[in-house]
């Protein structure tokens, strides 16, 4: 698998994880109003920027750097992006697990 494919798959996975986290928090709060969505939007934009900057750097480095030596910046950017996605995925599992647990207790 080429580096470009890894970068694009990481970006898609990152967006999917953020979307699942956003939906999970909305369901856990029990509010579906647009005002609550707006209050979460700022924090999710911040989470997106923190995760997107290393991916943009990795994409820029991959497209412009034509040297044949090891590219440490590209490796570190991808490592950070993958670790960040794993942390967000743990948050998604925790939020959805809590939502399902609360829902099962109500029945």
Backbone bond lengths (Angstrom), bond angles and torsions (degrees), N, CA, C in turn:
res aa  C-N    CA-C-N  psi(-1)  N-CA   C-N-CA  omega(-1)  CA-C   N-CA-C  phi
1 X - - - 1.442 - - 1.535 107.78 -
2 X 1.291 116.62 132.29 1.464 120.20 -178.08 1.529 110.99 -76.14
3 X 1.325 114.97 163.49 1.469 119.97 179.72 1.523 111.39 -64.02
4 X 1.322 116.83 -35.92 1.468 120.53 -179.80 1.537 110.58 -63.27
5 X 1.312 117.03 -40.62 1.465 121.23 178.29 1.524 110.53 -64.87
6 X 1.341 116.72 -41.08 1.465 120.27 178.41 1.522 110.90 -62.84
7 X 1.324 116.55 -41.66 1.461 120.51 -179.72 1.523 110.33 -64.25
8 X 1.325 117.18 -45.49 1.467 120.25 -178.87 1.529 112.13 -67.66
9 X 1.335 117.93 -39.57 1.464 120.40 177.49 1.531 111.02 -66.52
10 X 1.324 117.04 -37.73 1.459 120.24 176.75 1.522 110.34 -64.00
11 X 1.321 117.35 -40.70 1.462 121.41 178.82 1.533 111.07 -64.02
12 X 1.317 117.35 -44.55 1.466 120.52 177.83 1.523 111.77 -64.54
13 X 1.317 117.00 -42.56 1.459 120.55 177.38 1.516 111.96 -63.32
14 X 1.321 116.39 -39.38 1.454 122.01 178.61 1.528 111.03 -61.84
15 X 1.319 116.78 -45.61 1.467 120.91 179.10 1.530 110.51 -65.04
16 X 1.328 117.56 -41.12 1.468 121.35 178.66 1.525 111.03 -63.43
17 X 1.318 117.33 -42.44 1.461 120.78 179.80 1.525 111.10 -64.07
18 X 1.332 117.33 -42.94 1.467 119.97 177.70 1.525 111.52 -63.46
19 X 1.323 116.96 -39.24 1.461 120.92 178.73 1.531 110.24 -63.65
20 X 1.346 117.19 -44.51 1.466 120.47 178.74 1.529 111.40 -64.58
21 X 1.323 117.08 -37.64 1.456 120.33 177.47 1.524 110.96 -65.29
22 X 1.309 116.79 -42.47 1.464 121.18 178.78 1.528 110.85 -61.79
23 X 1.341 116.98 -46.99 1.469 120.02 178.94 1.522 111.92 -64.09
24 X 1.330 116.92 -39.39 1.456 120.58 179.52 1.516 112.61 -63.85
25 X 1.324 117.02 -41.51 1.465 120.21 179.00 1.526 110.56 -67.73
26 X 1.324 116.88 -39.28 1.475 118.98 177.34 1.521 111.15 -62.66
27 X 1.327 117.03 -42.51 1.471 119.38 179.24 1.523 111.17 -68.79
28 X 1.323 117.03 -37.47 1.461 120.35 -179.44 1.521 111.12 -66.51
29 X 1.315 117.20 -38.15 1.459 120.92 177.55 1.527 111.83 -72.26
30 X 1.324 117.72 -26.63 1.453 121.13 178.59 1.506 114.06 81.37
31 X 1.311 117.23 8.68 1.456 121.42 -180.00 1.524 108.73 -110.54
32 X 1.287 116.08 132.96 1.453 121.20 176.82 1.525 111.12 -117.52
33 X 1.322 116.81 21.46 1.456 119.68 -179.57 1.516 110.42 -82.64
34 X 1.304 115.22 157.46 1.458 119.21 -177.27 1.526 111.97 -73.51
35 X 1.334 118.73 -25.23 1.465 119.95 179.91 1.526 111.20 -67.49
36 X 1.336 117.58 -36.82 1.462 120.01 176.39 1.525 110.40 -69.52
37 X 1.311 116.49 -35.28 1.461 119.96 178.30 1.513 110.64 -65.34
38 X 1.313 117.04 -36.41 1.465 120.28 179.14 1.522 111.23 -68.37
39 X 1.338 117.16 -35.14 1.465 119.02 -179.91 1.531 111.05 -68.66
40 X 1.333 117.29 -32.49 1.463 120.65 177.05 1.521 112.10 -79.58
41 X 1.309 117.46 -21.24 1.469 120.90 -173.82 1.527 111.57 -62.40
42 X 1.305 117.92 -39.19 1.460 120.49 179.61 1.516 112.55 -63.07
43 X 1.322 116.61 -43.31 1.467 119.21 179.55 1.518 111.45 -68.92
44 X 1.324 117.58 -35.09 1.459 119.50 179.00 1.525 112.10 -74.19
45 X 1.325 116.81 -29.27 1.469 119.10 173.13 1.525 109.00 -66.02
46 X 1.319 117.31 -40.32 1.465 120.74 176.19 1.520 112.22 -62.57
47 X 1.335 117.15 -44.68 1.465 120.48 177.01 1.527 111.21 -61.72
48 X 1.332 116.02 -38.37 1.463 119.67 179.68 1.524 110.81 -66.65
49 X 1.320 117.62 -41.81 1.463 120.41 -179.17 1.529 110.60 -65.33
50 X 1.330 116.96 -42.12 1.467 120.03 178.97 1.531 110.87 -60.52
51 X 1.310 117.84 -38.20 1.459 120.45 179.68 1.510 114.04 -83.43
52 X 1.340 117.32 -27.47 1.461 120.20 -174.98 1.527 112.63 -81.79
53 X 1.308 118.35 -28.90 1.465 120.37 -178.06 1.529 111.84 -60.71
54 X 1.345 120.39 -47.65 1.465 118.17 177.75 1.532 112.77 -64.98
55 X 1.334 116.94 -33.35 1.461 118.94 178.39 1.527 111.39 -68.95
56 X 1.313 116.98 -38.60 1.463 120.37 176.95 1.529 109.68 -65.98
57 X 1.341 117.05 -40.58 1.460 120.60 176.87 1.524 110.79 -62.72
58 X 1.328 116.69 -42.87 1.462 119.78 179.60 1.521 111.04 -64.15
59 X 1.309 117.30 -41.45 1.464 120.96 178.88 1.530 110.81 -65.65
60 X 1.320 117.22 -44.06 1.465 121.12 178.98 1.528 110.57 -63.01
61 X 1.328 117.06 -45.06 1.461 120.95 -179.85 1.514 111.16 -63.74
62 X 1.314 116.94 -41.65 1.462 120.27 -179.01 1.531 111.00 -65.48
63 X 1.312 116.91 -38.38 1.463 119.59 -176.19 1.531 112.82 -79.32
64 X 1.339 118.89 -30.28 1.464 120.14 -174.26 1.517 114.22 -101.66
65 X 1.313 119.48 -24.21 1.463 121.84 -175.50 1.518 109.78 -88.48
66 X 1.322 115.95 118.10 1.468 119.89 -177.39 1.517 112.56 -110.43
67 X 1.305 117.86 15.00 1.464 120.53 178.50 1.525 109.79 -76.08
68 X 1.310 115.48 155.93 1.461 120.59 -177.69 1.526 112.44 -96.18
69 X 1.334 118.39 -3.38 1.455 119.92 -179.64 1.525 110.98 -79.64
70 X 1.307 116.06 177.48 1.469 120.83 -179.49 1.522 109.96 -68.38
71 X 1.300 115.99 138.42 1.456 121.13 -179.81 1.525 108.19 -107.16
72 X 1.314 115.82 96.30 1.459 121.17 -175.39 1.522 110.84 -69.73
73 X 1.329 117.59 -36.67 1.470 120.39 -179.60 1.514 111.70 -62.87
74 X 1.329 116.74 -41.09 1.459 120.47 178.28 1.525 110.97 -64.33
75 X 1.312 116.68 -42.37 1.464 120.46 178.93 1.520 112.40 -64.86
76 X 1.325 116.68 -42.97 1.463 119.71 179.41 1.528 111.83 -67.26
77 X 1.325 116.37 -38.43 1.465 119.55 178.50 1.528 110.49 -63.42
78 X 1.319 116.74 -43.88 1.473 119.44 179.72 1.525 111.15 -68.50
79 X 1.329 116.98 -38.68 1.465 120.16 178.12 1.526 110.88 -62.34
80 X 1.336 116.95 -43.81 1.458 120.22 177.60 1.530 110.75 -63.53
81 X 1.334 117.16 -43.74 1.466 120.45 -178.63 1.529 110.58 -63.27
82 X 1.314 117.64 -41.72 1.473 119.73 179.31 1.521 111.29 -67.80
83 X 1.330 117.43 -41.23 1.468 120.07 178.49 1.526 110.33 -64.78
84 X 1.317 116.60 -39.19 1.464 121.24 178.66 1.525 110.43 -64.91
85 X 1.324 117.14 -40.95 1.465 120.69 177.50 1.522 111.16 -64.19
86 X 1.326 117.57 -37.78 1.466 120.69 178.32 1.531 110.22 -65.45
87 X 1.334 117.51 -42.26 1.464 119.94 177.73 1.523 111.59 -63.34
88 X 1.332 116.89 -42.85 1.461 119.58 177.38 1.521 111.26 -65.27
89 X 1.327 117.48 -36.71 1.464 120.60 178.22 1.527 111.02 -65.48
90 X 1.321 117.36 -36.99 1.474 120.08 174.50 1.526 110.47 -63.06
91 X 1.324 116.92 -38.49 1.460 120.58 175.65 1.518 111.82 -63.92
92 X 1.334 117.13 -40.61 1.465 121.64 178.15 1.521 110.14 -62.00
93 X 1.317 116.80 -45.55 1.468 120.44 180.00 1.529 110.36 -63.30
94 X 1.330 117.01 -40.10 1.460 120.11 178.58 1.515 112.80 -66.12
95 X 1.331 117.21 -44.02 1.472 121.03 -179.04 1.519 110.39 -66.06
96 X 1.337 117.45 -48.77 1.463 119.71 -179.04 1.529 111.55 -68.38
97 X 1.336 117.70 -34.03 1.467 120.35 176.32 1.511 111.39 -64.67
98 X 1.320 116.44 -41.99 1.467 119.78 177.80 1.523 111.39 -66.10
99 X 1.335 116.24 -39.75 1.465 119.83 178.34 1.529 110.58 -62.39
100 X 1.314 117.28 -46.49 1.472 120.43 -179.83 1.519 111.32 -66.62
101 X 1.336 117.55 -35.17 1.466 121.20 178.30 1.529 109.79 -66.33
102 X 1.336 117.40 -45.06 1.479 120.07 179.06 1.517 110.83 -64.46
103 X 1.305 116.37 -37.87 1.475 120.35 -179.79 1.510 111.40 -66.36
104 X 1.343 116.59 -38.55 1.477 119.41 178.93 1.525 111.77 -71.22
105 X 1.330 117.98 -29.28 1.465 120.35 177.64 1.505 112.38 -72.47
106 X 1.330 117.39 -28.79 1.465 120.98 -178.46 1.526 112.15 -73.29
107 X 1.287 117.04 -22.99 1.484 119.85 -176.70 1.492 112.16 -81.10
